[in-house]
Amino acid sequence: MSNVFHRSCHGSLPVAVGGEGVYLIDSTGKRYLDGSGGAAVSCLGHGHPAVIEAIQKQVGSLAFAHTGFFTNEPAEELATFLADRSPGTLNHVYFISGGSEAAEASLKLARQYMLEIGQPKRCRFIARRQSYHGNTVGALSVGGNMARRVPYAEMLIDVAHVSPCYPYRDQGPGESDADYVARLAAELDAEIERLGPETVLAFVAEPVVGATAGAVAPVLGYFKAIREVCDRHGVLLILDEVMCGMGRTGTLFACEQDDVIPDILYTAKGLGAGYQPIGAMFASEKIYGAIRDGSGFFQHGHTYMAHAAACAGALAVQKVIEGDGLIENVRRQGDTLDAALHERFGNHQHVGDIRGRGLFRAIELVADRASKATFDPSARLATRIRARAMDEGLVCYPGSGTIDGRNGDHVLIAPPFIIRETEVAELVDKLGRAVDGALADAAA
């Protein structure tokens, strides 16, 4: 019996003992193609010698010094590296230990900004249904993942949620992209007016929705329209790039592809590629300047923020990604993966949509393609696909509740940036067998 409090109290997990490139290896020697980077984390794959060396070297000189007393060289260098490459004036970087912490810091920074500029009534957030922003109370409150929210509903802060930009499900027949964007922008505008513009603090969204709905990218012009609505009402725009950022969708920052710059942006996962726990919040000059010229102190903090070894690891990861041209490989192999998914599943009777950007892709499963009807949740399709994939030697990221937290199933694919064409073919072949096997199991 394990003394580890695992995510599930039932069943047993294989023991991971090693990793090599795009593969993980368990204690029996079985190899698994890491087709989702865990949870879109392992963007550089496993066992990269340059990253391991950087972490070992840093631990050998300084592992930790509390940021209430010291800064450290890796944090300073990593912040400069990222600020030099960030869009707009997002050049003030706050390092924490993961995505949920980054979300929480962003929400609190947005609130303190409003206090600093003399608008204390602004305390309301607006976010989107079928989103996910983390598991801490504040992050879970702005998130729209109903399955994760329900057990804690009475504890959560009151956040308004509007429609996601989810064209496969929500764009009307014959509705143009421009009309769809206008409708969603009008919905946000109406919600701000309903709450009272003087009370609304920020709008929070993922540029490309991650695990909750499965790599849902916005239609052209959506975020520019959202930015305009926010600006008109003095509402901040906060973008969550925990999953979709740091090169995952084909640019270092996912929002670059939508030609929009937020006031606050946060990221994690691909920042450190899983070699050390790390996340980051980026504040624009406007936000940082208000704190600097006001109280001069951000009323927030964590013990392990700007951890020296974590920052050293993340810096090494980002230098390898840039030096080896891996974001170019994301775009190239992303196209290869998209083509392979369409070839394997494009005419599949139970795959309704194939979507995403770069190496951030998903298939949405349906009981009927014409009506887009979903499988009954009791079929536990996502769970069956996960199990079948593991049997095949594939790690992927199936999800359920795609549409409303209960109905709908999808599979998210987010392999390491180092993946090659032959490994893309292996991934899709194994995924095809897993999906077909799970569908057969569910029908039995």
Phi, psi and omega per residue, in radians:
M1 nan 2.348 3.130
S2 -1.440 2.473 3.018
N3 -1.593 -0.010 3.066
V4 -1.333 2.322 3.047
F5 -1.439 1.588 -3.097
H6 -1.332 2.944 3.117
R7 -1.004 -0.744 3.090
S8 -1.996 2.429 3.136
C9 -1.506 -0.049 -3.081
H10 -2.042 2.539 3.130
G11 1.408 3.125 3.138
S12 -2.345 2.706 -3.099
L13 -1.939 2.590 2.973
P14 -1.118 2.660 -3.124
V15 -1.681 1.997 3.095
A16 -1.324 2.246 -3.123
V17 -2.148 -0.199 -3.108
G18 -2.862 2.953 3.098
G19 -2.628 2.560 -3.103
E20 -2.589 1.867 -3.133
G21 1.106 -2.167 -3.110
V22 -1.539 0.135 -3.063
Y23 -1.990 2.549 2.926
L24 -1.901 2.638 -3.073
I25 -2.229 2.292 3.128
D26 -1.698 -3.139 -3.016
S27 -1.197 -0.235 3.065
T28 -1.601 -0.078 -3.094
G29 1.635 -0.053 3.130
K30 -1.185 2.431 -3.132
R31 -1.850 2.409 -3.137
Y32 -2.135 2.167 3.015
L33 -1.227 2.119 -3.064
D34 -1.435 1.391 -3.023
G35 -1.331 -0.103 3.103
S36 -2.236 0.155 -3.115
G37 0.993 0.614 -2.978
G38 1.307 -1.682 3.022
A39 -2.187 1.019 -3.095
A40 1.062 0.622 -3.100
V41 -1.749 -0.957 -2.935
S42 -1.371 1.148 -3.054
C43 -1.212 -0.387 -3.135
L44 -1.779 0.105 -3.088
G45 1.336 -2.820 -2.983
H46 -2.088 2.453 3.040
G47 1.344 0.516 -3.111
H48 -1.255 2.121 -3.009
P49 -1.123 -0.624 -3.099
A50 -1.170 -0.631 -3.140
V51 -1.273 -0.774 3.113
I52 -1.025 -0.770 3.140
E53 -1.091 -0.725 -3.128
A54 -1.103 -0.714 -3.140
I55 -1.203 -0.787 3.134
Q56 -1.054 -0.751 3.137
K57 -1.098 -0.733 -3.121
Q58 -1.175 -0.738 3.125
V59 -1.100 -0.576 3.124
G60 -1.165 -0.410 3.134
S61 -1.862 -0.796 3.116
L62 -2.778 2.063 3.095
A63 -1.577 -0.721 -2.996
F64 -2.662 2.365 2.929
A65 -2.523 2.214 -3.021
H66 -1.077 2.344 -3.056
T67 -1.296 -0.114 2.986
G68 -1.271 -0.278 -3.089
F69 -2.099 -0.536 -3.041
F70 -2.437 2.703 2.774
T71 -1.754 -3.139 3.104
N72 -2.532 2.739 -3.024
E73 -1.097 -0.786 3.138
P74 -1.056 -0.687 3.122
A75 -1.133 -0.763 3.135
E76 -1.105 -0.760 -3.101
E77 -1.217 -0.713 3.128
L78 -1.130 -0.722 3.124
A79 -1.065 -0.757 3.115
T80 -1.133 -0.770 3.113
F81 -0.973 -0.842 -3.097
L82 -1.259 -0.730 -3.131
A83 -1.081 -0.647 3.136
D84 -1.152 -0.316 -3.073
R85 -1.990 -0.024 -3.096
S86 -1.434 2.660 3.130
P87 -1.299 2.630 3.073
G88 1.045 -2.375 -3.134
T89 -1.879 0.499 3.097
L90 -1.363 1.143 -2.972
N91 -2.043 0.335 3.054
H92 -2.113 2.001 -2.917
V93 -2.008 2.287 -3.072
Y94 -2.080 2.020 -3.031
F95 -1.678 2.290 3.029
I96 -2.306 -2.849 -2.947
S97 -1.772 0.016 3.136
G98 3.028 -3.113 -3.030
G99 -1.165 -0.761 -3.137
S100 -1.111 -0.717 3.078
E101 -1.105 -0.667 3.133
A102 -1.147 -0.695 3.090
A103 -1.108 -0.807 -3.119
E104 -1.072 -0.758 3.123
A105 -1.080 -0.682 -3.118
S106 -1.145 -0.751 3.117
L107 -1.099 -0.749 -3.111
K108 -1.251 -0.630 3.084
L109 -1.122 -0.732 3.126
A110 -1.045 -0.740 3.127
R111 -1.152 -0.784 -3.126
Q112 -1.122 -0.614 3.089
Y113 -0.988 -0.796 -3.126
M114 -1.131 -0.617 3.074
L115 -1.171 -0.708 -3.107
E116 -1.128 -0.581 -3.103
I117 -1.657 0.135 3.037
G118 1.417 0.567 3.080
Q119 -2.185 1.135 -3.029
P120 -1.181 -0.319 3.132
K121 -1.240 -0.309 -3.108
R122 -1.379 1.807 -3.102
C123 -2.424 0.057 -3.075
R124 -1.778 2.399 3.037
F125 -1.860 2.592 2.975
I126 -2.129 2.364 3.093
A127 -2.399 -2.870 -3.055
R128 -2.102 2.569 2.989
R129 -1.098 2.701 3.132
Q130 0.982 0.728 3.038
S131 -2.058 2.977 3.038
Y132 -2.566 2.255 -3.079
H133 -2.240 0.163 3.095
G134 2.237 2.988 -2.994
N135 -1.878 -0.065 3.007
T136 -1.269 2.895 -2.997
V137 -1.057 -0.794 3.130
G138 -1.148 -0.802 -3.127
A139 -1.124 -0.698 3.116
L140 -1.160 -0.558 3.124
S141 -1.130 -0.756 3.140
V142 -1.354 -0.397 3.113
G143 -1.177 2.749 -3.131
G144 -2.046 0.366 3.108
N145 -1.453 1.774 -2.975
M146 -1.127 -0.671 -3.105
A147 -1.075 -0.648 3.131
R148 -1.366 -0.480 -3.072
R149 -1.393 -0.635 -2.921
V150 -0.943 -0.809 -3.096
P151 -1.108 -0.364 -3.032
Y152 -2.016 0.264 -2.989
A153 -0.922 -0.732 -3.080
E154 -1.211 -0.295 -3.118
M155 -1.603 -0.286 -2.949
L156 -1.398 2.666 3.053
I157 -1.318 2.738 -3.069
D158 -1.383 1.916 3.141
V159 -2.162 2.380 3.090
A160 -1.488 2.498 3.140
H161 -2.202 2.332 3.103
V162 -1.983 3.130 -3.069
S163 -1.173 2.514 2.984
P164 -1.332 2.921 2.979
C165 -1.602 1.641 -2.938
Y166 -2.303 1.318 -2.960
P167 -1.032 -0.632 -3.105
Y168 -1.040 -0.673 -3.101
R169 -1.686 -0.583 -2.884
D170 -1.985 -0.282 3.113
Q171 -1.316 2.230 -3.027
G172 -1.241 2.722 3.069
P173 -1.027 2.193 3.141
G174 1.373 -0.031 3.127
E175 -1.397 2.133 -3.136
S176 -1.230 2.831 3.072
D177 -1.014 -0.718 -3.118
A178 -1.111 -0.719 3.136
D179 -1.218 -0.659 3.101
Y180 -1.109 -0.801 3.103
V181 -1.044 -0.790 -3.126
A182 -1.079 -0.663 3.126
R183 -1.152 -0.754 3.137
L184 -1.196 -0.679 3.096
A185 -1.127 -0.686 3.113
A186 -1.151 -0.606 3.100
E187 -1.127 -0.765 3.100
L188 -1.119 -0.761 3.132
D189 -1.024 -0.759 -3.127
A190 -1.153 -0.641 -3.141
E191 -1.200 -0.677 3.072
I192 -1.078 -0.764 3.125
E193 -1.135 -0.678 3.138
R194 -1.101 -0.752 -3.128
L195 -1.300 -0.444 -3.038
G196 1.759 1.923 -3.059
P197 -0.948 -0.525 -3.110
E198 -1.268 -0.158 -3.130
T199 -1.832 -0.213 -3.015
V200 -1.540 2.273 -3.023
L201 -1.670 -0.933 -3.032
A202 -2.774 2.760 2.994
F203 -1.946 2.293 -3.058
V204 -2.055 2.314 -3.131
A205 -2.730 2.698 2.964
E206 -1.573 2.243 3.079
P207 -0.987 -0.764 2.971
V208 -2.193 2.065 -3.035
V209 -1.136 2.378 -3.046
G210 -1.605 -2.034 -2.911
A211 -1.195 -0.537 -3.034
T212 -1.149 -0.710 -3.113
A213 -2.088 -0.234 3.038
G214 1.529 1.418 2.973
A215 0.903 0.833 3.125
V216 -1.538 1.908 3.109
A217 -1.575 2.577 -3.129
P218 -1.314 2.752 3.027
V219 -1.317 2.808 -3.077
L220 -0.991 2.240 3.053
G221 1.609 -0.102 -3.065
Y222 -1.068 -0.934 -3.042
F223 -1.241 -0.488 3.048
K224 -1.150 -0.677 3.106
A225 -1.181 -0.695 3.110
I226 -1.123 -0.734 3.113
R227 -1.046 -0.701 -3.132
E228 -1.134 -0.729 3.113
V229 -1.107 -0.784 3.129
C230 -1.060 -0.802 -3.110
D231 -1.094 -0.677 -3.103
R232 -1.107 -0.532 -3.107
H233 -1.813 0.085 -3.118
G234 1.219 0.471 -3.109
V235 -1.695 2.378 3.122
L236 -1.316 2.624 3.035
L237 -1.904 2.074 3.105
I238 -1.974 2.167 3.127
L239 -1.928 2.331 -3.132
D240 -1.731 1.857 3.113
E241 -1.963 0.535 -3.126
V242 -1.011 -0.813 3.140
M243 -1.607 -0.785 -2.946
C244 -1.521 -0.143 -3.068
G245 -1.606 -2.998 3.116
M246 1.021 0.685 3.036
G247 1.689 -0.210 -3.020
R248 -0.983 -0.660 -3.089
T249 -1.724 0.086 3.049
G250 1.958 -0.057 2.962
T251 -2.396 2.718 -3.064
L252 -0.983 -0.787 3.056
F253 -1.934 2.243 -3.074
A254 -1.062 -0.596 -3.080
C255 -1.155 -0.306 3.111
E256 -1.009 -0.606 -3.085
Q257 -1.289 -0.272 3.100
D258 -1.836 0.120 3.061
D259 0.920 0.830 3.124
V260 -2.402 2.529 3.128
I261 -2.127 2.092 3.133
P262 -1.393 3.017 3.026
D263 -1.420 -0.632 3.101
I264 -2.386 2.419 3.103
L265 -2.360 2.486 3.054
Y266 -2.349 2.661 -3.075
T267 -2.580 3.003 3.103
A268 -2.856 -2.043 -3.140
K269 0.225 -1.441 -3.089
G270 -1.206 -0.155 3.109
L271 -1.090 -0.816 -3.136
G272 -1.931 -0.035 3.050
A273 1.024 0.334 3.102
G274 1.513 -0.075 -3.130
Y275 -1.257 -0.493 3.005
Q276 -2.609 2.616 3.082
P277 -1.240 2.173 3.114
I278 -2.794 2.547 3.002
G279 -2.459 2.987 -3.122
A280 -2.609 2.516 2.986
M281 -1.990 2.321 3.093
F282 -1.886 2.209 3.096
A283 -1.943 2.411 3.094
S284 -1.254 2.885 3.122
E285 -1.039 -0.623 3.129
K286 -1.075 -0.791 -3.111
I287 -1.219 -0.878 -3.118
Y288 -1.070 -0.730 -3.116
G289 -1.070 -0.632 3.132
A290 -1.132 -0.671 3.095
I291 -1.232 -0.840 -3.114
R292 -1.012 -0.776 -3.072
D293 -1.530 -0.068 3.103
G294 -1.836 -1.941 -3.108
S295 -1.224 -0.463 -3.135
G296 1.375 0.129 -3.058
F297 -2.535 2.173 3.055
F298 -1.472 2.030 -3.050
Q299 -1.378 1.277 -3.080
H300 -2.882 2.955 3.071
G301 2.775 2.732 3.077
H302 -2.382 2.662 -3.110
T303 -0.994 -0.752 -2.998
Y304 -1.728 0.312 3.125
M305 -1.136 2.502 -3.120
A306 0.946 0.672 -3.138
H307 -1.045 2.268 -2.988
A308 -1.069 -0.809 -3.125
A309 -1.184 -0.656 3.111
A310 -1.143 -0.738 3.127
C311 -1.172 -0.654 3.098
A312 -1.112 -0.732 3.100
G313 -1.123 -0.786 -3.139
A314 -1.122 -0.681 3.111
L315 -1.094 -0.747 3.098
A316 -1.098 -0.723 3.102
V317 -1.025 -0.863 -3.081
Q318 -1.170 -0.598 3.092
K319 -1.181 -0.667 3.085
V320 -1.154 -0.780 3.141
I321 -1.022 -0.787 3.138
E322 -1.256 -0.828 -3.069
G323 -1.131 -0.581 -3.128
D324 -1.624 0.091 3.113
G325 1.089 0.664 -3.021
L326 -1.331 -0.410 3.079
I327 -1.209 -0.583 3.022
E328 -1.100 -0.664 3.098
N329 -1.185 -0.583 3.050
V330 -1.020 -0.800 3.139
R331 -1.155 -0.774 -3.094
R332 -1.157 -0.915 -3.122
Q333 -1.308 -0.385 3.011
G334 -1.094 -0.741 3.074
D335 -1.126 -0.696 3.104
T336 -1.089 -0.788 3.131
L337 -1.112 -0.748 3.125
D338 -1.051 -0.788 3.139
A339 -1.118 -0.722 -3.133
A340 -1.160 -0.692 3.095
L341 -1.122 -0.702 3.118
H342 -1.185 -0.649 3.120
E343 -1.150 -0.729 -3.092
R344 -1.394 -0.653 -2.997
F345 -2.050 -0.064 -3.037
G346 -1.026 -0.556 3.124
N347 -1.963 0.253 -3.131
H348 -1.212 2.292 -3.041
Q349 -1.159 -0.280 -3.114
H350 -2.041 0.305 3.033
V351 -2.028 1.984 -3.060
G352 -1.592 -0.530 -3.074
D353 -2.572 2.490 3.026
I354 -2.188 2.142 -2.936
R355 -2.608 3.021 3.045
G356 2.208 -3.062 3.122
R357 -2.397 2.552 3.067
G358 0.978 -2.338 3.070
L359 -1.714 0.778 3.104
F360 -2.359 1.574 -2.969
R361 -2.261 2.810 3.100
A362 -2.689 2.714 2.923
I363 -2.034 2.466 3.050
E364 -1.877 2.258 -3.068
L365 -1.661 2.460 -3.123
V366 -2.401 2.657 3.054
A367 -1.316 -0.525 -3.123
D368 -2.524 2.147 -3.082
R369 -1.171 -0.681 -3.051
A370 -1.153 -0.789 -3.086
S371 -1.596 -0.224 -3.042
K372 1.112 0.366 3.108
A373 -1.097 2.507 -3.095
T374 -1.643 2.881 2.996
F375 -1.297 2.631 3.067
D376 -1.091 2.349 -3.138
P377 -0.963 -0.475 -3.126
S378 -1.133 -0.291 3.097
A379 -1.230 -0.324 3.112
R380 0.880 0.847 -3.011
L381 -1.113 -0.768 -3.121
A382 -1.064 -0.735 3.123
T383 -1.105 -0.705 3.126
R384 -1.147 -0.694 3.138
I385 -1.152 -0.735 3.118
R386 -1.011 -0.816 -3.113
A387 -1.144 -0.765 3.128
R388 -1.110 -0.696 3.138
A389 -1.120 -0.749 3.108
M390 -1.075 -0.686 3.069
D391 -1.045 -0.641 -3.127
E392 -1.338 -0.195 -3.050
G393 1.470 0.721 3.139
L394 -2.385 2.265 2.968
V395 -1.708 2.076 3.032
C396 -2.317 -3.115 -2.991
Y397 -2.236 1.328 3.076
P398 -1.251 2.608 3.102
G399 -2.442 2.629 3.081
S400 -2.070 2.949 -3.095
G401 1.267 0.461 -3.028
T402 -0.957 -0.660 -3.001
I403 -1.537 -0.806 -3.003
D404 -2.493 0.266 -3.095
G405 1.629 -0.223 3.107
R406 -2.189 -0.819 -3.031
N407 -1.756 2.526 3.080
G408 1.809 2.572 3.140
D409 -2.420 2.529 3.080
H410 -2.571 2.916 3.017
V411 -2.237 2.147 3.118
L412 -1.643 2.349 3.110
I413 -2.092 2.204 -3.121
A414 -2.620 1.232 -3.059
P415 -1.298 2.910 3.096
P416 -1.021 2.640 -3.106
F417 -1.143 -0.281 -3.106
I418 -1.512 0.022 -3.052
I419 -1.044 2.541 3.135
R420 -1.917 2.938 -3.067
E421 -1.041 -0.703 3.137
T422 -1.122 -0.611 3.133
E423 -1.309 -0.548 3.010
V424 -1.061 -0.777 3.134
A425 -1.085 -0.734 3.104
E426 -1.095 -0.758 -3.141
L427 -1.017 -0.886 -3.056
V428 -1.197 -0.640 3.101
D429 -1.090 -0.822 3.128
K430 -1.161 -0.664 3.105
L431 -1.115 -0.727 3.116
G432 -1.027 -0.793 3.131
R433 -1.151 -0.662 3.129
A434 -1.133 -0.779 -3.133
V435 -1.133 -0.831 -3.120
D436 -1.128 -0.676 3.111
G437 -1.140 -0.714 3.131
A438 -1.168 -0.680 3.102
L439 -1.123 -0.684 3.096
A440 -1.145 -0.725 3.120
D441 -1.080 -0.745 -3.102
A442 -1.170 -0.531 -3.115
A443 -1.444 -0.303 -3.066
A444 -1.223 nan nan
